[in-house]
């Protein structure tokens, strides 16, 4: 499938009192990788709205394997695994130095008509066409 990645170095403000990245910051890291992936597809948030759809996340799963620490360079890789009826993205957060997986995650997004708020049971053609052009 289609993948993209971003390198992030967590900052002091990302840490909790135990000096590891606070669990609530992980979705922000996933979002950064998701936006790079959507840019690669040519269907980021602006293009979604232009095509008449919003894509809210309806499910998010995160498995914290190892803690991430201050200034630890991490690679966040996002891979689109489903696209026809929903957008499923699998994530791996890796320690950049060792390549070790420190976090696994998955998000599911569904298309919603922007004007009516009505859930779509198939992905909009504009999205499907852009994905298929890259496969």
C-alpha positions in Angstrom: 0.0 0.0 0.0 1.0 3.7 0.2 3.2 4.8 3.0 4.8 8.0 4.2 6.9 9.0 7.2 8.0 11.9 9.3 10.9 12.2 11.8 10.0 13.9 15.1 12.1 14.8 18.2 9.8 15.1 21.2 10.4 18.3 23.2 10.3 19.0 26.9 6.6 20.1 26.7 5.7 16.6 25.4 6.8 14.9 28.6 4.8 13.8 31.6 6.1 14.0 35.2 7.9 10.6 34.7 10.0 12.2 31.9 8.5 10.1 29.1 6.3 11.3 26.3 2.8 11.7 27.7 0.3 9.2 26.2 -2.0 12.1 25.0 0.7 13.4 22.7 0.8 10.3 20.5 -2.3 11.2 18.5 -0.5 14.4 17.5 2.5 12.5 16.3 0.1 10.2 14.3 -1.6 13.3 12.8 1.7 14.6 11.5 2.4 11.3 9.7 -1.2 11.1 8.5 -0.9 14.6 6.9 2.3 13.6 5.1 0.6 10.5 3.8 -2.5 12.4 2.7 -0.3 15.0 0.9 1.4 12.1 -0.9 -2.0 10.9 -2.0 -3.0 14.4 -3.0 -6.1 14.3 -0.7 -5.3 16.2 2.5 -7.9 18.2 4.5 -8.3 21.0 1.9 -8.9 18.5 -0.9 -11.4 16.6 1.2 -13.5 19.7 1.8 -13.2 20.7 -1.9 -14.6 17.3 -2.8 -17.5 17.8 -0.4 -16.4 15.4 2.4 -15.0 15.4 5.9 -13.2 12.3 7.2 -13.5 12.1 11.0 -11.6 9.5 12.9 -14.1 7.0 14.3 -11.7 4.6 15.9 -8.1 4.9 17.1 -6.0 2.1 18.7 -2.6 2.7 20.2 -0.2 0.0 21.6 2.6 1.6 23.7 5.5 -0.8 23.3 8.3 1.2 24.8 8.5 4.8 26.2 9.7 7.7 24.1 12.0 10.1 25.8 13.0 13.8 25.4 14.8 14.5 22.1 14.7 10.9 21.1 14.5 10.9 17.3 11.5 8.8 16.2 10.2 7.9 12.8 6.5 7.9 12.5 5.4 5.8 9.5 1.8 5.8 8.2 0.5 3.2 5.8 -2.9 3.3 4.1 -4.2 -0.3 4.4 -7.9 0.2 3.3 -9.5 2.9 1.1 -12.6 1.7 -0.7 -15.2 1.8 2.1 -13.2 3.6 4.7 -9.7 4.9 5.3 -7.6 2.7 7.5 -4.1 3.8 8.4 -1.6 1.7 10.3 1.2 3.4 12.1 4.6 2.3 13.4 6.7 4.6 15.5 10.3 3.5 15.4 13.4 4.7 17.3 15.4 6.3 14.5 18.8 5.1 15.8 17.9 1.4 16.3 14.9 0.9 14.1 13.1 -0.7 17.1 9.3 -0.4 17.2 8.2 1.7 20.1 4.5 2.2 19.3 1.9 0.6 17.0 -1.3 2.3 16.1 -4.3 2.3 13.8 -6.9 4.9 12.8 -10.2 4.4 10.9 -11.8 7.3 9.2 -15.2 7.4 7.4 -16.4 9.8 4.8 -19.2 12.2 5.8 -20.9 14.5 3.4 -19.8 18.0 4.5 -23.2 19.7 3.7 -25.5 17.1 5.3 -23.3 15.3 7.8 -24.5 12.0 6.3 -22.2 9.0 6.6 -21.1 7.5 3.3 -20.8 3.8 3.0 -18.3 3.9 0.2 -15.3 6.2 -0.2 -15.8 9.2 -2.5 -14.6 8.6 -6.1 -12.1 11.5 -5.8 -10.3 9.7 -3.0 -10.4 6.3 -4.5 -9.1 7.6 -7.9 -6.1 9.3 -6.2 -5.2 6.2 -4.3 -5.5 3.9 -7.3 -3.2 6.2 -9.3 -0.4 5.6 -6.8 -0.8 1.8 -6.6 
